[in-house]
Amino acid sequence: MFPEYRDLISQLKGKDYHFTRIFDQHNALDHQIQSLEAKLLPGGEQEVDRLKKEKLKLKDELGQILKKASANAKA
């Protein structure tokens, strides 16, 4: 996710609590979705769809934070 921002992600994870929390939530949802799809956890397609939508919202928010931080770093 966001390979072009790899260094910036590392920086933000070390100093921005909000970014770190969202990043960790996104990763946790990804693991939960994978487990549901592999039938390791109980749940149906509706649950997977709901989690994927939530994960996408978090990804969008992460992208906005990264773009803003990147623009500020260049300024």
Buried (B, 14 or more C-beta within 10 A) or exposed (E): EEEEBEEBBEBBEEEBEEBBEBBEBBEEBBEBBEEBEEEEEEBEEEBBEEBBEBBEEBBEBBEEBBEEBEEEEEE
